Amino acid sequence: MSSGFTMDSMKGQGGIQMLLTAEQEAQQIISSAKNLKITRLKQAKEEAEKDVATYRSQLEAENQKRIAETGGASGANVRRLEEETDAKIKNLKESASVVSVDITEMLIKYVTTVKV
């Protein structure tokens, strides 16, 4: 009976050893899968950052283009408005100089006329 017990013991130890080996292999598979997942996540993050940078630079370029397009038109508008304003000021000064003599005479008349 003791030899039969020894045989079962050896089979049991062999089975335990197989289980331990299988567990180690499973841990290695899980570990390499985790490492692969981490590597893929890092790659995805880097690609996403590149995409964001590219998109951001495209938006900035479009914005600069719009600023340049409207900035030129805005400068032309400013010049046009300045010219129109100068012309209006000149017209007002001319009108004032023509009317100022009449206004001065009217003011002097009212100030010097005494009502009794």
Phi and psi in degrees as GROMACS dihedral restraints (atoms count N, CA, C in turn):
[ dihedral_restraints ]
;  ai    aj    ak    al  type     phi  dphi    fc
    3     4     5     6     1   -67.2    20    10
    4     5     6     7     1   -33.1    20    10
    6     7     8     9     1   -70.3    20    10
    7     8     9    10     1   -32.4    20    10
    9    10    11    12     1   -67.8    20    10
   10    11    12    13     1   -37.0    20    10
   12    13    14    15     1   -66.5    20    10
   13    14    15    16     1   -38.1    20    10
   15    16    17    18     1   -65.7    20    10
   16    17    18    19     1   -39.6    20    10
   18    19    20    21     1   -64.4    20    10
   19    20    21    22     1   -44.5    20    10
   21    22    23    24     1   -64.2    20    10
   22    23    24    25     1   -37.6    20    10
   24    25    26    27     1   -61.3    20    10
   25    26    27    28     1   -43.4    20    10
   27    28    29    30     1   -66.7    20    10
   28    29    30    31     1   -40.6    20    10
   30    31    32    33     1   -63.8    20    10
   31    32    33    34     1   -40.3    20    10
   33    34    35    36     1   -64.8    20    10
   34    35    36    37     1   -42.2    20    10
   36    37    38    39     1   -66.9    20    10
   37    38    39    40     1   -38.3    20    10
   39    40    41    42     1   -63.7    20    10
   40    41    42    43     1   -39.4    20    10
   42    43    44    45     1   -66.0    20    10
   43    44    45    46     1   -41.4    20    10
   45    46    47    48     1   -64.6    20    10
   46    47    48    49     1   -42.6    20    10
   48    49    50    51     1   -61.7    20    10
   49    50    51    52     1   -40.1    20    10
   51    52    53    54     1   -64.3    20    10
   52    53    54    55     1   -41.2    20    10
   54    55    56    57     1   -63.5    20    10
   55    56    57    58     1   -43.2    20    10
   57    58    59    60     1   -62.9    20    10
   58    59    60    61     1   -42.9    20    10
   60    61    62    63     1   -63.5    20    10
   61    62    63    64     1   -44.4    20    10
   63    64    65    66     1   -62.7    20    10
   64    65    66    67     1   -40.4    20    10
   66    67    68    69     1   -64.0    20    10
   67    68    69    70     1   -42.3    20    10
   69    70    71    72     1   -62.5    20    10
   70    71    72    73     1   -43.2    20    10
   72    73    74    75     1   -63.0    20    10
   73    74    75    76     1   -41.2    20    10
   75    76    77    78     1   -63.4    20    10
   76    77    78    79     1   -41.3    20    10
   78    79    80    81     1   -63.6    20    10
   79    80    81    82     1   -39.1    20    10
   81    82    83    84     1   -65.7    20    10
   82    83    84    85     1   -41.3    20    10
   84    85    86    87     1   -63.9    20    10
   85    86    87    88     1   -45.2    20    10
   87    88    89    90     1   -63.3    20    10
   88    89    90    91     1   -42.9    20    10
   90    91    92    93     1   -62.9    20    10
   91    92    93    94     1   -44.6    20    10
   93    94    95    96     1   -69.1    20    10
   94    95    96    97     1   -33.4    20    10
   96    97    98    99     1   -65.4    20    10
   97    98    99   100     1   -41.6    20    10
   99   100   101   102     1   -62.7    20    10
  100   101   102   103     1   -45.0    20    10
  102   103   104   105     1   -61.6    20    10
  103   104   105   106     1   -41.5    20    10
  105   106   107   108     1   -63.2    20    10
  106   107   108   109     1   -42.2    20    10
  108   109   110   111     1   -62.5    20    10
  109   110   111   112     1   -44.7    20    10
  111   112   113   114     1   -61.2    20    10
  112   113   114   115     1   -43.4    20    10
  114   115   116   117     1   -62.2    20    10
  115   116   117   118     1   -43.6    20    10
  117   118   119   120     1   -64.9    20    10
  118   119   120   121     1   -40.3    20    10
  120   121   122   123     1   -63.4    20    10
  121   122   123   124     1   -41.2    20    10
  123   124   125   126     1   -62.9    20    10
  124   125   126   127     1   -43.1    20    10
  126   127   128   129     1   -62.9    20    10
  127   128   129   130     1   -42.7    20    10
  129   130   131   132     1   -63.7    20    10
  130   131   132   133     1   -40.0    20    10
  132   133   134   135     1   -64.2    20    10
  133   134   135   136     1   -44.6    20    10
  135   136   137   138     1   -62.9    20    10
  136   137   138   139     1   -42.6    20    10
  138   139   140   141     1   -64.4    20    10
  139   140   141   142     1   -41.3    20    10
  141   142   143   144     1   -63.8    20    10
  142   143   144   145     1   -41.1    20    10
  144   145   146   147     1   -63.8    20    10
  145   146   147   148     1   -39.4    20    10
  147   148   149   150     1   -63.6    20    10
  148   149   150   151     1   -43.9    20    10
  150   151   152   153     1   -62.1    20    10
  151   152   153   154     1   -42.5    20    10
  153   154   155   156     1   -63.6    20    10
  154   155   156   157     1   -44.1    20    10
  156   157   158   159     1   -62.3    20    10
  157   158   159   160     1   -41.9    20    10
  159   160   161   162     1   -63.7    20    10
  160   161   162   163     1   -45.9    20    10
  162   163   164   165     1   -62.5    20    10
  163   164   165   166     1   -43.4    20    10
  165   166   167   168     1   -61.5    20    10
  166   167   168   169     1   -43.5    20    10
  168   169   170   171     1   -67.0    20    10
  169   170   171   172     1   -34.9    20    10
  171   172   173   174     1   -63.8    20    10
  172   173   174   175     1   -44.7    20    10
  174   175   176   177     1   -63.3    20    10
  175   176   177   178     1   -41.8    20    10
  177   178   179   180     1   -64.0    20    10
  178   179   180   181     1   -40.4    20    10
  180   181   182   183     1   -64.1    20    10
  181   182   183   184     1   -43.6    20    10
  183   184   185   186     1   -62.6    20    10
  184   185   186   187     1   -41.1    20    10
  186   187   188   189     1   -64.5    20    10
  187   188   189   190     1   -43.7    20    10
  189   190   191   192     1   -63.6    20    10
  190   191   192   193     1   -37.4    20    10
  192   193   194   195     1   -64.0    20    10
  193   194   195   196     1   -45.2    20    10
  195   196   197   198     1   -62.3    20    10
  196   197   198   199     1   -41.4    20    10
  198   199   200   201     1   -62.5    20    10
  199   200   201   202     1   -42.5    20    10
  201   202   203   204     1   -64.7    20    10
  202   203   204   205     1   -41.0    20    10
  204   205   206   207     1   -67.5    20    10
  205   206   207   208     1   -46.7    20    10
  207   208   209   210     1   -79.1    20    10
  208   209   210   211     1   -27.4    20    10
  210   211   212   213     1   -64.3    20    10
  211   212   213   214     1   -41.0    20    10
  213   214   215   216     1   -65.4    20    10
  214   215   216   217     1   -43.6    20    10
  216   217   218   219     1   -66.5    20    10
  217   218   219   220     1   -37.1    20    10
  219   220   221   222     1   -65.0    20    10
  220   221   222   223     1   -40.6    20    10
  222   223   224   225     1   -62.4    20    10
  223   224   225   226     1   -41.0    20    10
  225   226   227   228     1   -65.7    20    10
  226   227   228   229     1   -39.8    20    10
  228   229   230   231     1   -63.5    20    10
  229   230   231   232     1   -41.0    20    10
  231   232   233   234     1   -62.5    20    10
  232   233   234   235     1   -45.5    20    10
  234   235   236   237     1   -62.2    20    10
  235   236   237   238     1   -43.7    20    10
  237   238   239   240     1   -62.2    20    10
  238   239   240   241     1   -44.2    20    10
  240   241   242   243     1   -64.6    20    10
  241   242   243   244     1   -39.1    20    10
  243   244   245   246     1   -62.7    20    10
  244   245   246   247     1   -42.5    20    10
  246   247   248   249     1   -64.2    20    10
  247   248   249   250     1   -43.9    20    10
  249   250   251   252     1   -63.3    20    10
  250   251   252   253     1   -41.3    20    10
  252   253   254   255     1   -64.1    20    10
  253   254   255   256     1   -44.4    20    10
  255   256   257   258     1   -60.8    20    10
  256   257   258   259     1   -41.0    20    10
  258   259   260   261     1   -64.6    20    10
  259   260   261   262     1   -41.6    20    10
  261   262   263   264     1   -65.8    20    10
  262   263   264   265     1   -41.6    20    10
  264   265   266   267     1   -61.3    20    10
  265   266   267   268     1   -43.1    20    10
  267   268   269   270     1   -61.6    20    10
  268   269   270   271     1   -44.4    20    10
  270   271   272   273     1   -62.2    20    10
  271   272   273   274     1   -41.8    20    10
  273   274   275   276     1   -64.4    20    10
  274   275   276   277     1   -41.9    20    10
  276   277   278   279     1   -62.6    20    10
  277   278   279   280     1   -42.2    20    10
  279   280   281   282     1   -64.0    20    10
  280   281   282   283     1   -44.9    20    10
  282   283   284   285     1   -62.9    20    10
  283   284   285   286     1   -41.1    20    10
  285   286   287   288     1   -65.2    20    10
  286   287   288   289     1   -40.1    20    10
  288   289   290   291     1   -67.4    20    10
  289   290   291   292     1   -34.2    20    10
  291   292   293   294     1   -69.9    20    10
  292   293   294   295     1   -42.3    20    10
  294   295   296   297     1   -85.7    20    10
  295   296   297   298     1   -22.0    20    10
  297   298   299   300     1   -60.0    20    10
  298   299   300   301     1   -36.3    20    10
  300   301   302   303     1   -62.9    20    10
  301   302   303   304     1   -45.9    20    10
  303   304   305   306     1   -64.3    20    10
  304   305   306   307     1   -41.7    20    10
  306   307   308   309     1   -65.9    20    10
  307   308   309   310     1   -42.0    20    10
  309   310   311   312     1   -61.6    20    10
  310   311   312   313     1   -47.0    20    10
  312   313   314   315     1   -61.2    20    10
  313   314   315   316     1   -41.4    20    10
  315   316   317   318     1   -64.5    20    10
  316   317   318   319     1   -42.2    20    10
  318   319   320   321     1   -64.5    20    10
  319   320   321   322     1   -43.7    20    10
  321   322   323   324     1   -62.8    20    10
  322   323   324   325     1   -41.2    20    10
  324   325   326   327     1   -61.2    20    10
  325   326   327   328     1   -45.9    20    10
  327   328   329   330     1   -68.0    20    10
  328   329   330   331     1   -38.6    20    10
  330   331   332   333     1   -70.4    20    10
  331   332   333   334     1   -37.7    20    10
  333   334   335   336     1   -87.8    20    10
  334   335   336   337     1   -14.7    20    10
  336   337   338   339     1   -84.7    20    10
  337   338   339   340     1   126.6    20    10
  339   340   341   342     1  -110.2    20    10
  340   341   342   343     1   127.1    20    10
  342   343   344   345     1   -91.9    20    10
  343   344   345   346     1   133.1    20    10
